[in-house]
Amino acid sequence: MLNLFSNISFKSTLFQKCINPNLLQIRTKMKSHKAITSRLIKRTSGLKRKHAGLNHGLGRFSTPSLKHLRGMTTVKKEGGYLKKMYPHA
């Protein structure tokens, strides 16, 4: 029997038109969790986040104790769940 595809390469446009595009399997993109991306900043040293506890009820704290909560801190390596939520880190 004569092989019809013997002289057609797989990259040719003729062969690509013969394939049903619905049958092709495409890998989906790894999407990041949007809430995590708004709370974390990617740096060369790792991921950084804000300190917690600065939203309300601050009248009972002194100013030096509140100064320690300013700025950013690095995320610890135990946060393995972040790899699934923020895969591009």
N, C-alpha and C positions, 0 to 999 in steps of 0.2 A: 504494500500500500504506500502511496506517495505521501510523504510528510509535508504538510502545508506550511509549517512554521520552521522548516529547516534553514532557510536562508534569510529569515527575519530576525533581527536582534531584538532583545527584550526592551531596549531603550528606544526603539523606533516609535514614531508617532502612530504608525499603522497598528502596531501591536497594542499600544495603549488605548486606542479607540476600540479595539475588540474586547477589552476587559470591562466587565461591568463595574462601575465605580462603587456600587453598593456592596460589592463582595470584598473590597479591600479593607484590611484591618489596619487601623491607625491608632497609634499610642496617644492617649489623652495627655494633656499638659498637666503638670503638677501645680495645682493652684494653692496659693497661700491663704491662710485664714485672715480676713481683713481686719478683724478686731486686734489680732496679735501684731499685725504690721503697723497699726496706728499707735500701739503702746511701746514697741521696741524700736531701737535704732541700731542699724548694723554698722559696726566699726571693725577695724583690723584686729583689735584685742578681743572681739566677740560681740555679743549682743548687750546693749545697755538699756536700762529702764529707769523710771523715776522711783523715788522712795515713796513708800505708802504712809498714810496717816497725816496728810496735810489738807484735808477737806473741811472738817468741822470739828468743834470741840477743842479748840486750840488755846482757849483762855487760861486753862490750868497749867500750861507748860511755860517754862521760862524761855527767853529768847535764845540762850546758848543751846538748849536742847532742841529747839526748832531749827537752828542753823545746821545741825547734823543731818537733817532730813532734806536739805536743799541739794540740788545737783542730781547727778545720775550715778548709778551703780551698775556693775557688770552682772549679768545673769550667770548663775552657777551652772556648772557642767551637769548637775543632776537633773536638769530640766530636759530629759530625753523626749518628753511629749512635744517639745517645741520643734523637733525635727520633722514631725508629721504636719504640724500646723504652719511652720515657717521653713519650707524645704530649701529655700535659696540662701540660707544663712551660712 
